[in-house]
Structures are given as structure tokens and as C-alpha cells.
């Protein structure tokens, strides 16, 4: 019943928003020169206020020019990285079965639509990321003496971000380098913010978070199984099976693989309710009773589902991914995919794996993890915004950068071409790159079904 009420509220909000936009449009209150204008289905609520702030911050022109140049380099690296990832994903998609193909919702980094991005934390992080992204565009634009016509809020049923509207005539009249600085500013802001928020998470986790035990955390326990019979619950940490220490999931699986049906084994685990490690004897059942596979008849079955990473590994990935399991590349990958693995946001039984100490302990367990989750999603969403905006795809920042880059390179080889011809050629190449990017994105969803 609650689910239907939720959907009814969502549909009512969408209907109210649509009616408001249609009515205001018919009354002539929405238009390019009005305080309200449309950007696709989103409503741009414009104001002249705030331009003075951008002017004051942007008056340090030499400093912001250096920052803008660094942004161009960083955006180019980000563009190469995200395109390489898309190409790699395209090759992986050829070997992905249809049952494991990603859904279209997973391609959209929109909280509440993407199943892995929580609507609360995700929406906060998205709005902050977009606002700071646009503010940096405005600051760099003013530092390059490019006008800002208006600033405001982007509204799509709910506030989804902000915008800074540059003067198109002055932007087009500026040199390619100045345009590049402005275009790269948003990517630079998001990637720098991603690092800043990541470091805040790392510092807080390093100094305040302590695993309750060095073992394998349980994400779930199957009811009616031997594990449930001895009091194992989600949030417990198994430290040994039949005398074999289990500090990784591989250790746990290997130890259980050596058991057989009807065997009595000793299980040691940390019980957060007792606050200590306890030991229990349990008689395992036959795995065949659950898999219905004849060859599993002699195999022992406990009935636990461990988390993707152990408590110690999860802390390491949050605090220092380069030291994570499998090496730096794997550790960074784990940090990115924590939401997909169900380990971020850290909530519920996962918080039972840790104790909190130090100055931040005053927040309480719930308050501490809310803070960490907010900081993590601020980092994650800014990384997503920075990389996605670096794509050589119109109308994203990367598309504008790529177009001017093509024009600059072409000018070196085609000395006789005038500016209009260079711009026309660069525009065609940028359109081709945009089509290629869209095809790469779609390929991930199509290829597994071929």
C-alpha cells in the first residue's frame, strides 16, 4: 500500500509541474528573455543576483587563468580515461550474457532512477555537485572577461541543480584558449571536489572506525539453517570454522568446502549483541537439500551469505583504496562499485561490523555513518559528473573542448583555411564524436542480447 501511495505522490508532483509549465508558457511568462525559460523539460529560474559575487571572485584573472589551463589538461585526461572505459565496456559487453546485461536505469546517474544511487544521499550530492560545477564556469568566465547573463536554479519537478548562463556572443568571440578554460572549469571543479571529499572520508574512517573482529562479515543468514540454529545473524563476523582462521571470504568458502553433511564443526564469530567472540558447535546439513543437485549430497551446508568485502577490507577501501585487496587498481575499482555491491551507503547491519571512537564518536553511530555516507556520495557524484561532462559529446563541456581542440590541431596542418572553415570542420568532427559516444553507450545494452 505504501509503495502505491509513493508512486501516486510522484505522479501528482509530475502532473502539477507539467500543468504549471504549460500554463506559464501560454501566458507568455516562459521564454528565452524571461525570468523563466525551458532547457528541455527542465525549467530554468533565472536571476541577476549573484553575478557580483562571481565578479569579485573572478577578478584575480592571472590566478584563474592558470587554474583554467590546469583544467584543460585535467579535462583532456578525463576525456581520454572515460572514452577508454567506454571502449573497454564495449568489448566486455560482447562476452556478457543477456541475463547480466545492464538496465537502461543503470546508465542514468539520477538518484531514485538508478537503482544503485540512493535518492537522499544521491540528490544532496548531485545538487551540490551541479551548483559548484556551474559556479566555477561563472568564475572562470568572468576572469576571462566573458559576460554572465544570469544565474539560477534548474527545476525538474524538484530542484536538480543550478546553471550559469554565459553571454553567447562574447563566448564565441573569445579565443579558443579562453573558451577552453571556461568549458573545462566545471570538469575541474567536480574532479577536485571528488578528491577533497574522498580525503575527508579517508581521514574520518582512518581515525575513527575500528572493525569489531578480523573475519568475514555476514550480510544475511538463511532462516531454518544450521547457521540460524546457533544464533548467527546478519552483522556477525565469522572468525574461524573448525579451527581454520577465516579473514577473507575465500578462507570461509575453503573451510566450508572441507566439511561434509551431518558433520559437527566449531564456528567462532563476533556477536555484536554480546560484544565478544563466541564459539558454537553446529551440525551441518546436506547442500543437496538446498540446491537439489545430486552431486551436492555429501557437501556440508551452513547457511550464511557473506558480504562482498570483509569489515577490514571495507575499511581499507574507504580509507586507502590503493592498499585494498587485489592491489591499487582493484582497490580503486572496489571503491567505485561499493554501491553496486550493496556496501554503500553503510547502514543497517553493516554498521555492526565497527566501533566508533575519537572526536566524531560524539555523533553517535547513526550520525557518524550519515556523515560518512554524505561525504562518500559527494565524492562519488562529483567523480561521475566530472568524468561524464568530459565526454566528447555535445552539449557537454567535453564536446565544446573537443571541437576547439580539433580546430586548433587542424589549423596547424591547414594553413590556408580561414576561421569559418576551421570551425565548420571541427563542428563536423565533434558531431561525429558525439554519435560515436552515443553508440558506445548504447552498445553496452544491445550487445549482450545479440
C-alpha positions in Angstrom: 0.0 0.0 0.0 2.8 2.4 0.9 4.5 1.8 -2.4 1.4 2.7 -4.3 1.0 5.9 -2.2 4.6 6.8 -3.0 4.0 6.4 -6.8 0.8 8.4 -6.5 2.7 11.3 -4.9 5.4 11.1 -7.6 2.8 11.2 -10.4 0.9 14.0 -8.7 4.1 16.1 -8.5 4.9 15.4 -12.2 1.4 16.4 -13.2 1.4 19.6 -11.1 4.8 20.6 -12.6 3.6 19.9 -16.2 0.4 21.9 -15.7 2.4 24.8 -14.2 4.8 24.9 -17.1 2.1 24.7 -19.7 0.0 27.5 -18.1 3.0 29.8 -17.6 4.1 29.2 -21.2 0.7 30.0 -22.6 0.6 33.2 -20.6 3.9 34.2 -22.1 5.8 34.0 -18.8 8.3 31.5 -20.2 10.8 32.4 -22.9 14.5 33.0 -23.8 14.3 36.6 -22.5 12.1 35.9 -19.5 12.9 35.1 -15.9 11.7 31.6 -16.7 12.8 29.6 -19.7 13.0 25.9 -20.7 16.0 23.7 -21.0 14.5 20.6 -22.5 11.8 19.5 -20.0 13.6 21.4 -17.2 12.6 24.9 -16.1 15.4 27.5 -15.7 14.6 30.0 -13.0 16.9 33.0 -13.8 18.1 35.9 -11.7 20.6 38.6 -12.0 21.6 38.3 -8.3 24.9 36.6 -7.6 26.7 38.0 -10.6 28.5 40.4 -8.3 29.9 37.5 -6.3 31.2 35.9 -9.5 32.8 39.2 -10.5 34.5 39.6 -7.1 35.9 36.0 -7.1 36.9 36.1 -10.8 38.8 39.4 -10.5 42.0 37.5 -9.8 42.5 37.0 -13.5 46.0 35.7 -13.6 45.3 33.1 -10.9 42.1 31.8 -12.6 43.8 31.7 -16.0 46.4 29.3 -14.5 43.7 27.3 -12.9 41.8 27.3 -16.2 44.8 26.0 -18.1 45.2 23.2 -15.5 41.5 22.4 -16.0 42.1 22.0 -19.8 44.8 19.4 -19.1 42.8 17.6 -16.5 39.7 17.6 -18.7 41.7 16.1 -21.6 43.0 13.4 -19.3 39.5 12.7 -18.0 38.2 12.6 -21.6 40.8 10.0 -22.6 40.0 8.0 -19.4 36.2 7.9 -19.8 36.4 7.1 -23.6 38.9 4.3 -22.8 36.5 2.9 -20.2 33.6 3.0 -22.7 35.7 1.1 -25.3 36.6 -1.4 -22.6 33.0 -1.8 -21.6 32.1 -2.3 -25.3 34.5 -5.3 -25.5 33.2 -6.7 -22.2 29.6 -6.4 -23.5 30.4 -8.9 -26.2 31.0 -11.5 -23.6 28.2 -10.5 -21.3 25.1 -12.9 -21.2 21.7 -11.3 -21.7 20.8 -12.1 -18.1 23.6 -10.0 -16.8 23.1 -7.0 -19.2 22.8 -3.6 -17.5 19.4 -2.0 -17.5 18.8 1.5 -19.0 18.2 2.9 -15.5 21.7 2.0 -14.6 23.0 4.2 -17.3 21.4 7.3 -15.8 23.2 8.8 -12.8 20.0 10.1 -11.4 19.1 9.4 -7.8 16.0 7.3 -7.4 16.1 6.2 -11.0 19.4 4.5 -10.9 18.9 1.6 -8.6 22.3 1.9 -7.0 22.2 5.6 -6.2 20.1 6.3 -3.0 17.6 9.2 -3.6 18.5 11.0 -0.3 22.3 11.0 -0.3 22.4 11.0 -4.1 20.2 14.0 -4.5 22.1 16.1 -2.0 25.4 15.2 -3.7 24.0 15.8 -7.2 22.6 19.3 -6.4 25.8 20.4 -4.6 28.0 19.0 -7.4 26.0 20.7 -10.1 25.9 24.0 -8.2 29.6 24.1 -7.7 30.2 23.0 -11.3 28.2 25.9 -12.6 29.7 28.4 -10.2 33.2 27.5 -11.4 32.0 28.1 -15.0 30.9 31.6 -14.0 34.0 32.4 -12.1 36.3 31.4 -14.9 34.1 33.2 -17.5 34.3 36.5 -15.6 38.1 36.0 -15.1 38.3 35.7 -19.0 36.1 38.9 -19.4 33.3 36.8 -20.8 29.9 38.0 -19.6 27.4 36.2 -17.4 23.8 36.9 -18.4 22.1 35.2 -15.5 22.4 32.5 -12.9 19.7 30.4 -11.3 18.1 27.1 -10.4 17.3 24.2 -12.8 13.9 22.8 -11.8 12.5 19.5 -13.0 9.6 18.7 -10.6 12.2 19.3 -7.8 15.4 21.4 -7.8 18.0 19.3 -9.7 20.9 21.8 -9.9 21.9 25.3 -10.9 23.2 27.0 -14.0 25.3 30.0 -15.1 24.3 31.4 -18.4 27.3 32.9 -20.3 27.0 35.6 -22.9 27.0 33.5 -26.1 28.3 36.3 -28.3 31.2 37.0 -26.0 31.9 33.3 -25.6 32.0 32.8 -29.4 34.2 35.9 -29.9 36.8 34.7 -27.3 39.9 32.9 -28.2 39.9 29.1 -28.2 42.1 29.0 -25.1 39.7 31.3 -23.1 36.7 29.2 -24.3 38.6 26.1 -23.2 39.3 27.5 -19.8 35.6 28.2 -19.3 34.5 24.8 -20.7 37.0 22.9 -18.6 36.1 24.8 -15.4 33.1 22.5 -14.5 35.1 19.3 -15.0 38.0 20.7 -13.0 35.6 21.7 -10.1 33.9 18.3 -9.9 37.2 16.3 -10.0 38.9 18.4 -7.4 35.8 18.2 -5.2 35.8 14.4 -5.7 39.3 14.3 -4.3 38.6 16.7 -1.4 35.5 14.7 -0.2 37.4 11.4 -0.7 40.2 12.7 1.6 37.6 13.7 4.2 36.1 10.2 4.1 39.5 8.6 4.3 40.6 10.8 7.3 37.4 10.1 9.2 37.4 6.4 8.6 41.1 6.0 9.4 40.9 7.8 12.7 37.5 6.7 13.9 36.5 3.3 12.5 37.6 0.1 14.1 36.5 -3.4 12.9 35.0 -5.5 15.7 36.9 -8.5 14.5 39.2 -9.7 11.7 36.9 -12.1 10.0 34.1 -12.4 7.4 31.0 -10.2 7.9 27.6 -11.7 7.3 25.2 -9.9 5.1 22.4 -12.4 5.6 21.6 -15.8 7.3 19.2 -18.2 5.8 16.3 -19.0 8.2 15.9 -22.6 9.3 19.5 -23.5 8.5 22.3 -24.7 10.9 23.6 -21.1 11.0 20.3 -19.7 12.2 20.0 -22.6 14.8 23.2 -21.5 16.6 22.2 -17.8 16.6 24.2 -16.4 13.7 22.7 -13.2 12.4 23.4 -10.6 9.7 26.1 -8.3 11.2 28.0 -11.1 12.9 31.6 -11.7 11.9 32.9 -15.3 11.5 36.5 -15.6 12.6 37.1 -19.3 12.2 35.5 -22.6 11.0 36.6 -25.9 12.6 39.9 -24.2 13.8 40.6 -22.6 10.4 41.0 -18.8 10.7 38.7 -17.0 8.2 40.0 -13.5 7.5 38.7 -13.5 3.9 35.7 -14.8 2.1 38.0 -17.2 0.2 39.1 -18.6 3.6 35.5 -19.1 4.7 34.5 -20.9 1.4 37.6 -23.1 1.5 37.0 -24.1 5.1 33.3 -24.9 4.4 34.4 -26.9 1.3 36.3 -29.3 3.5 33.2 -30.2 5.5 30.6 -32.8 4.8 26.9 -33.3 5.5 26.0 -34.2 9.1 29.5 -33.2 10.3 29.6 -31.3 13.6 32.0 -28.3 13.4 33.0 -25.4 15.6 32.2 -21.9 14.5 33.7 -18.9 16.2 32.1 -15.5 15.5 31.9 -12.0 16.9 28.4 -11.3 18.2 27.8 -7.5 18.4 25.0 -8.1 20.9 27.4 -9.9 23.2 30.3 -7.6 22.4 32.7 -10.5 22.1 33.8 -13.5 20.1 31.7 -16.7 20.9 32.1 -20.3 19.8 29.3 -22.7 18.9 29.2 -26.3 17.7 26.8 -26.9 14.8 25.9 -29.9 12.8 25.9 -29.1 9.0 23.1 -30.2 6.7 23.4 -31.5 3.2 23.9 -28.9 0.5 21.7 -31.0 -1.8 18.6 -30.1 0.3 19.0 -26.5 -0.9 20.5 -26.9 -4.4 18.7 -30.1 -5.3 21.8 -31.2 -7.2 22.7 -34.8 -6.7 26.4 -34.3 -6.6 26.0 -31.9 -3.6 24.7 -34.7 -1.4 27.8 -35.2 0.7 28.7 -31.5 1.0 28.1 -29.6 4.2 25.8 -26.6 4.3 25.9 -23.8 6.9 23.5 -21.2 5.5 25.3 -17.9 5.6 25.8 -15.1 3.0 29.0 -13.1 3.5 29.4 -9.5 2.4 31.3 -8.7 -0.8 34.2 -7.3 1.3 35.2 -8.2 4.9 34.9 -5.5 7.5 38.7 -5.0 7.4 38.7 -4.8 3.6 35.8 -2.4 3.5 37.6 0.0 6.0 40.7 -0.2 3.9 38.8 0.5 0.6 37.2 3.6 2.2 40.4 4.8 3.9 43.1 3.9 1.3 41.9 2.1 -1.8 45.4 1.8 -3.1 46.1 -0.6 -0.3 42.9 -2.5 -0.9 42.6 -6.2 -1.7 44.0 -7.2 -5.1 46.3 -4.1 -5.4 45.8 -0.4 -6.2 43.7 -0.8 -9.4 41.4 -3.4 -7.8 41.1 -1.3 -4.7 40.1 1.8 -6.6 37.6 -0.3 -8.6 36.1 -1.6 -5.3 35.7 2.0 -4.0 33.7 2.9 -7.1 31.5 -0.2 -7.1 30.7 -0.2 -3.4 27.1 0.9 -4.1 26.7 -1.9 -6.7 27.9 -4.4 -4.1 25.4 -3.1 -1.5 28.1 -1.8 0.8 27.3 1.9 0.4 25.6 3.7 2.0 26.9 2.0 5.1 23.8 1.3 7.1 21.9 -1.3 9.0 23.7 -4.5 9.8 26.9 -3.2 8.1 27.4 -0.7 10.9 27.6 -3.6 13.4 31.0 -4.6 11.9 32.6 -1.5 13.5 33.0 0.5 16.7 33.5 4.3 16.5 36.0 6.3 18.6 37.6 9.7 18.7 36.1 13.2 18.4 33.5 12.0 15.8 32.2 9.4 18.2 30.1 12.2 19.8 27.9 12.0 16.7 26.7 8.5 17.7 26.9 5.5 15.4 24.0 6.7 13.3 25.1 10.3 13.0 28.7 9.2 12.2 27.7 7.0 9.3 25.3 9.6 7.9 28.2 12.0 7.7 30.5 9.4 6.1 27.7 8.4 3.6 27.1 12.1 2.7 30.9 12.7 2.1 31.2 9.4 0.1 28.3 10.3 -2.2 29.6 13.9 -2.6 32.9 12.4 -3.8 31.2 9.7 -5.9 28.7 12.0 -7.6 31.4 14.7 -8.3 33.6 12.0 -9.9 30.6 10.9 -12.0 29.8 14.5 -13.0 33.4 15.3 -13.8 34.0 12.2 -16.0 30.6 12.3 -17.8 31.0 16.0 -18.6 34.4 15.3 -20.1 32.9 13.1 -22.8 33.4 14.5 -26.3 29.7 14.8 -26.6 27.6 17.8 -27.4 26.3 19.8 -25.5 28.6 18.6 -22.6 31.8 20.5 -21.7 33.9 17.8 -23.3 32.1 18.3 -26.6 33.0 22.0 -26.6 36.6 21.3 -25.6 36.9 18.6 -28.3 35.6 20.8 -31.0 38.1 23.6 -30.2 40.9 21.1 -29.9 40.1 19.7 -33.4 40.1 23.2 -34.8 43.5 24.0 -33.1 45.1 20.9 -34.5 43.6 21.3 -37.9 44.9 24.9 -38.1 48.5 23.6 -37.8 48.1 21.5 -40.9 45.7 23.6 -43.0 47.4 26.9 -43.0 45.2 28.2 -45.8 41.9 27.6 -44.0 40.1 30.6 -42.6 38.4 30.6 -39.2 34.8 29.8 -40.5 36.1 26.8 -42.5 38.1 25.5 -39.4 35.1 25.9 -37.2 32.8 24.1 -39.7 35.2 21.2 -40.0 35.7 21.0 -36.2 32.0 21.1 -35.7 31.5 18.1 -38.1 34.2 16.1 -36.3 32.7 16.9 -32.9 29.3 15.8 -34.2 30.9 12.5 -35.4 32.5 12.0 -31.9 29.1 12.7 -30.3 27.5 10.0 -32.4 30.3 7.6 -31.6 30.0 8.2 -27.9 26.2 7.6 -28.0 26.7 4.4 -29.9 29.3 3.2 -27.4 26.8 3.9 -24.6 24.0 2.1 -26.3 26.3 -0.8 -27.2 26.5 -1.9 -23.6 22.8 -2.6 -23.6 22.4 -4.0 -27.0 25.5 -6.3 -27.4 24.5 -8.8 -24.6 21.2 -9.5 -26.5 22.8 -10.1 -29.9 
